């Protein structure tokens, strides 16, 4: 592995750093974006049952804060439910904005890695080719072995850059899709909670 990096030259090191960062983000996002840790299936029914049975307490609401993304949104809404529909909606939207911001954490970094890794590889190849032709000018164009070896080494950075960028792009798209699905789920369930406490939706259809 070290020999491969050394063969590719200086630009292999930033590409290697990008690969380590990308792998770390991918593993972290897989763990963080589990549906059970963001929008548990049973949470809404549990809250509805407590409301129906008049067992909704301040301690229970506070225990939901920070537990999961959806629980934090519910807690914000429930704490302001007695101030009217508008106040509850505002609290839900504010909490949802914070949760969505957390869901999107590191996504820009992963997208940037997907974009710059092939460029780093291409830059490494260009620099490598410049070195190859500089050597050929000194030693003569008849040394085909030197030419082939130099080109092979120069192309390593392009291959490495693409090897990092392709999975980074795939996972960036995958996680973006998962975030969209989670946001829709949280929006639907939050709307149901507001409607339960304050009747039908207003004319805008937003809760």
ROZARO-823304 format. One record per residue: residue in one letter; x, y, z of N, C-alpha, C in turn. Coordinates in pm, whole numbers, plus 50000, padded with zeros to 5 digits. Last residue first. Example, Ala and Ser with C-alpha at 12.3 -4.5 7.8 and 13.67 -1.06 7.14 Angstrom:
s512854977550708513674989450714512905000350787;a513194943150780512304955050780513204967050780;
END
This chain:
x451655223350881451555221651025452905223151089;x449815236550610451115234350673450935233150822;x447595244450474447905230150475449235226950538;x446535268850464447805267050397448195252450391;x444235268250619444095268450473445405266150401;x444975244650886444515257550834444565257250682;x443675212350973444715221550930444115234850884;x441525204851256441915204351115442975214751084;x442785203451597441785201651492442365201751353;x444895203951775444255216551735443325215051616;x445835178551830445675187851941444875200351903;x445875166451579445205159751690444905169551803;x447445183751429446015182351396445235175751510;x449925179051548449315192351557447815191551530;x450265151951474450235155851615449555169451633;x450285153251196449245145351264449115149451410;x452615168151160451335173551116450175166351186;x454505149851245454335162351320452995168851286;x454275130751044453895127151181453715139551269;x455135145150818453805138950822453355136150965;x457745152350895456755162750862455345157050872;x458975127550923458835136351040457795147151016;x458835118550654458205110950763457975119850885;x460375138050524458965136350488458215129050599;x462855133150647462215146250661460725145250630;x463395107250559463215109750701462505123050725;x463695111750283462635102750332462345105150480;x465935128650282464655133350227463495124850280;x467845110950386467485123050461466145128350413;x468005092550175467525088150307467095100150391;x469065108749974467745102649957467165098350092;x471545114050087470635125250056469205120050040;x472655088450094472315095150220471375106950197;x472945084049814472195074849899471735081550028;x474635104749732473275103749677472395095049766;x476885097349884476295110649900474865110749849;x477455072249782476945073249918476345087049947;x478325079949523477215070449541476605071849680;x480505096549583479335102049514478115093049533;x482235078149702481805089949778480555096049715;x482695059449495481895055549613481425067449695;x484075079049318482885071449278482075066649398;x486365089849451485225098249413483955090349385;x488245069249483487685075949601486385083149565;x488785061949222488445051449319487865057049448;x489605085649111488305080349072487835069649170;x492125087149239491125097649258489725093049222;x493385064149138493125065349282492055075849309;x493535070448865492805058548909492445059549056;x495165093248883493825094248826492965082548871;x497495082348992496735092249070495315094049016;x498415065348790497985059848918497125069648996;x499465078148574498045074948569497515069248700;x502185079548632501405091948629499905089148634;x502995053048604503045059348736502165071848740;x502625050448327501915041748420501855047848559;x504465069048231503035071248207502195062948303;x506865056648314506505069948362505025072848345;x506825032548170506835032448316506405045748374;x506905041947905505775033847952505675033948104;x509395055747907508155062647873506945055147927;x511185035547968511065046948058509755054248035;x510795019947742510525014347874510335025447977;x511665035847530510225032947543509865027247680;x513835056647450513705048447571512235045747599;x513905074547245513985060347212513815051247331;x514005100847308512685094947291512725080047264;x516315110947567515995106947430514685099447422;x516945121747809517485108447779517215103847637;x515735147047810517135145847850517745132647803;x513175142647732513935152847659515425151647690;x512385124547924512565119947786513375129947704;x512105141248146513145130948147513435126248006;x509925156148059511175163048092512345153348090;x507995136948035508495143047912509775151047937;x507655130848310508035120548213508645126848089;x506795155148419508085149448461508585139148361;x504335156948291505335167448270506715162348306;x503075134948401503385134948258504415145648224;x502775143648668503585131848637503985131348491;x501025165048633502375167548688503295155948655;x498825150048539499425160748457500845163648503;x498305133548761498675127748631499355138048541;x497595152248954498755143648975499245137448846;x495285161948835496415170948855497695163048876;x493695139148852494055144548721495265153848731;x493455136849131494055126149052494525131048916;x492135160449189493465158149246494195147349167;x489785154349052490595165849009492015164849064;x488745132949194489225130649056490065142249003;x488315147749445489215136149436489665133349293;x486365167749436487775171549421488715159649404;x483805155349456484105164549346485605166749326;x483825139649681483445133349555483825142149435;x484425159849865485415149249840485115142349707;x481995173749859483235180349816484315170149783;x480255154849968480065159349830481315166049774;x481305153650228481315141650144481145145349996;x480785180050309482155174950306482255162850215;x478015180550301478775189450212480215184750199;x477455162150504477075159050367477815167950266;x477995169350765479065162550690478695159450545;x474545170350844475925172750886476895163850808;x471915166850799472735170350683474205172650718;x470865162851051470825151850954471775154350837;x471135188151160471955177251213471985165451117;x469195201551010470585206051004471535195151054;x466945188051100467365186450960468815190750942;x466845197751364467015183451339467515181051197;x466395225151320467595220751391467885206051363;x463925223951193465075230051125466385225651188;x462325213251394462585205451274463785210851197;x462175234551573462845222251614463215213751494;x460695252151409462015256051460462825243751501;x458345237651369459185241251254460595245051298;x457355236151632457655223851556458605226951441;x456945263051686457885255351767458315242651695;x454955268951498456225276151496457305268551572;x452885252351583453475250651450454855257051443;x452335264251831452785250451825453485247551691;x451465289351753452655288251838453215274151833;x449175281751606450275289051542451565287851621;x447485269251799448025261951684449245268751623;x448215277252147447505278152020448225271151907;x449525271952377449555285852330448885287552194;x449675245652436448615253252504448545267752458;x451935236152305450615232752251449485241052313;x454545237952371453875250352331452455248052280;x455315212552428455595222752529454875235852498;x454715199752187453885197152305454085207752414;x456785208952017455385211951990454505210452112;x459065198552142458945213052119457495217052095;x458455171152130458605177752260458445192952246;x458485166351853457255164551930457315172152062;x461215171151808460195179351741458875178551817;x462365150851961462685164851990461655174351929;x461355128551828460975130951968461255145452007;x462685130351583461235132151588460755135051729;x465365125551673464985137651601463495140551610;x465455114152017465565111951873465135124851804;x466165129152254466175114552249466325109752105;x465905156352276467215151052244467285136052232;x463145152452481464065162252422465445156152401;x461715134152624461805132252479462845141352415;x461625143452879462455131552855462625128852705;x459765163552859461175167252873462105155452847;x457465147652851457805156352738459285160052742;x457545135953104457625127552984458045135852863;x457245158453266458455150253277458635141553153;x454695167053199455835175453166457135167553170;x452615140753061453165148653171454365156853123;x449805125952953450915133952902451405143353013;x447625110853000448825107353075450055115053025;x445095109152880445405120252969446595116953061;x444715090952685444495086352822444795096952927;x445415106152463444045100952474443715096852617;x448115110752513447185122052503445745117452524;x449095084552508449215092552630448255104452628;x448515078352241447905070552350447955078352480;x450175096452105448715097152089447995089852203;x452685086552181452285100052221450765101552212;x452555061252056452785062352200452335075952253;x452275068151789451185060751855451325061352007;x454795080751751453535088251734452385081251806;x456655059351800456625071551882455295078951871;x457015037051644455995036351750455825049351827;x459085042151464457735039451414456665040851522;x461375069151514460875055851552459415053951511;x463355086851355461895087051355461345073151386;x466075082451443465575095551400464065096451413;x466685056851505467295067151589466845081251551;x465385041951315465025039651455465595050351547;x466675048851080465315053851103464925052451250;x470005060151090469075048951107467685054451141;x471955079351064470735080650985469855068250987;x474195071451216473355082551260471995082751191;x475395050351073474965048451212473955059051254;x475905062050827475145049650832474585047550972;x477525083350909476185086150856475315073650856;x479865069750985479135077851083477705080551038;x480625058050741480315049450857479485057150960;x481035081650591480085071450547479665062550663;x483085094650733481765100850720480705090550683;x485185076050698484715079650833483315085550828;x485475076750420485085064250486484545066950626;x486305103550386485055098750325484565086050393;x488765103450522487675112150568486335107250514;x490145084950361489955082350505488795090650559;x490135097750112489515084550126489235081250273;x491575121150165490155122050124489445108750144;x494085109850213493385117050321491895118250290;x494615100249955494495090850067493755097350183;x494825124549825493765115249784493535104849894;x497095135349949495775141749971494615132849928;x498905114249850498665116649993497375124350019;x499105115049578498455103449637498125105849784;x500635136649510499175138449510498415126249561;x503335127049510502825135649617501305136049624;x503235093149371503745106549393503005114249501;x502805066549310501915076549251502365090849273;x504695054049470504825053349324503995064149256;x503655058049721504925064449686505135064549536;x501385041749705501235056149726502505063549684;x502585016749673501635021649572501485036749582;x503975014549911504725014949785503845020549672;x501875012850088502765024450096503545025949967;x500844987950000500005000050000500875012650000;
END
